[in-house]
Each structure stands twice: as structure tokens, then as C-alpha cells.
Amino acid sequence: MSARQVIRTEHAPAAVGPYSQGIVAGGFLYTAMQIPLDPASGTLVAPDDVAVQAQRVLENLQSIVEAAGASLDQVVKVTVYLQEIADFAAVNAVYGAFFDQDAPARAAMAVAALPKGAKVAMEAVAVVE
């Protein structure tokens, strides 16, 4: 059985339930799904602006990845959840600013609802060394 390491950072929203922000196991970091919560206040950012929400989500993911000692260049897979598939282009534009070259594999899908009324959420898998 391999060891696992719990990742915690104050630069991403604290877990609001029985889960960790991230877990490192087997050479990979697995992040919890991030919604656009401000880490300091725990409140949803820009309830009506999916681009601002996507920016916050990606900043939260980046903070968790960095807390694990990795960088966004080491992310190999991202899953994107959208409240409305029509928001894909706006989210994709923000996403491209974080992953501009050799982007990770990605899945994107519309879902019936996201926690706290978020318009977008993401989770990631990264290689850690």
C-alpha cells in the first residue's frame, strides 16, 4: 500500500466537508473540485460573471497544485463542469491564459447544478516529483 499526503493551503478555499483540497498518491496530485470561492471570505465571487468565476477557480487550483510542490505545467488532466454549456467559450478564454502551451487533457460538461450556485467548477490531476 502506498503512502498518501494531504495537501492544504490557505490560498484556496478550505474544505467545507469531509474532503481534502488535494491528495498526493502514486506520484500524482488529485485536487478536489474547486468552485469560485474567495479563499479569505469563503464567499462566491461574481455570481453573474462566468469569466471572473473561471479565473477564481483556476487560481484556487493553481494554489493547490503549488502547495503540492508542482506547477500548472505538470497538470495532466482537468475536468470542467459548467452550469450552462453556452458559457464554454468564455471559460475557455480564461482557461487558455493559464494553459497556453501543451495544455493538459480536458473534459468539459454541463451539469444540472453546482454548489452554492456557481457557474463553473474544475478539478485537476498533476504529476508531482
C-alpha positions in Angstrom: 0.0 0.0 0.0 1.5 3.4 -1.0 1.5 6.4 1.2 -0.6 9.4 0.6 -0.1 13.0 1.5 -2.9 15.5 2.3 -2.4 18.9 0.7 -3.7 22.0 2.4 -3.3 25.7 1.6 -4.8 28.9 2.9 -4.6 30.3 -0.7 -7.5 28.1 -1.8 -10.9 27.7 -0.1 -10.9 25.5 3.0 -12.7 22.2 2.6 -16.4 22.6 3.7 -17.0 18.9 4.2 -15.2 15.6 4.8 -12.7 16.0 1.9 -9.2 17.4 1.3 -8.2 20.2 -1.0 -5.8 17.7 -2.6 -4.2 14.3 -2.2 -0.8 13.2 -3.5 -0.6 9.5 -4.1 1.4 7.4 -6.5 3.2 10.3 -8.0 0.1 12.3 -8.8 -1.9 15.1 -7.2 -5.6 14.8 -7.3 -7.5 18.0 -6.4 -10.9 18.4 -5.0 -13.4 20.1 -7.3 -13.0 23.9 -6.9 -15.8 26.3 -7.2 -15.2 30.1 -7.4 -14.9 30.8 -3.7 -12.7 33.6 -2.4 -10.2 31.8 0.0 -10.3 34.6 2.5 -14.0 35.1 2.9 -15.4 31.7 1.6 -17.9 33.6 -0.5 -18.8 33.0 -4.1 -17.2 35.6 -6.4 -19.0 37.4 -9.2 -22.3 35.5 -9.1 -23.3 36.7 -12.6 -19.9 36.6 -14.4 -18.6 33.2 -15.5 -15.3 34.6 -16.7 -14.5 36.0 -13.3 -15.6 32.8 -11.7 -13.4 30.8 -14.0 -10.4 33.0 -13.1 -11.0 32.4 -9.4 -11.4 28.6 -9.9 -8.2 28.4 -11.8 -6.4 30.5 -9.2 -7.7 28.1 -6.5 -6.5 25.1 -8.5 -3.1 26.7 -9.1 -2.7 27.4 -5.3 -3.4 23.7 -4.5 -1.0 22.5 -7.2 1.7 24.8 -6.0 1.1 23.7 -2.3 1.9 20.2 -3.5 5.2 21.4 -4.9 4.2 21.3 -8.6 3.2 23.9 -11.2 0.4 24.1 -13.7 2.9 22.8 -16.3 2.6 19.5 -14.5 -1.2 19.3 -14.8 -2.1 16.3 -17.0 -5.9 16.4 -16.8 -8.6 18.9 -16.0 -12.3 18.3 -15.7 -14.5 21.4 -16.2 -18.1 21.5 -15.0 -20.4 24.2 -16.4 -23.8 25.2 -15.2 -24.6 26.3 -18.8 -22.7 24.8 -21.8 -23.2 28.2 -23.5 -20.5 29.5 -21.1 -17.9 27.2 -22.7 -16.3 29.9 -24.9 -16.0 32.4 -22.0 -14.5 29.8 -19.7 -12.2 28.5 -22.4 -10.7 32.0 -23.0 -9.8 32.3 -19.3 -8.5 28.7 -19.2 -6.3 29.4 -22.2 -4.5 32.1 -20.2 -3.5 29.5 -17.6 -2.7 26.7 -20.0 -1.4 28.4 -23.1 1.1 25.8 -24.4 1.0 22.0 -24.2 -2.4 22.1 -22.4 -3.4 19.1 -20.3 -6.1 16.7 -21.4 -9.5 18.0 -20.6 -13.1 17.1 -20.3 -15.9 19.7 -20.1 -19.6 19.1 -19.5 -22.7 20.8 -18.5 -24.2 19.7 -15.2 -27.7 20.2 -13.6 -26.3 22.3 -10.7 -23.1 23.3 -8.9 -22.6 24.0 -5.2 -23.5 27.5 -4.0 -25.0 28.4 -7.4 -21.5 28.5 -9.1 -21.5 28.8 -12.8 -18.2 26.8 -13.2 -16.1 24.3 -11.3 -12.9 22.4 -12.1 -10.7 19.6 -10.7 -7.3 18.6 -11.8 -4.7 15.8 -11.8 -1.0 16.8 -11.8 2.3 14.8 -11.8 4.3 15.6 -8.7 8.0 14.8 -8.4 
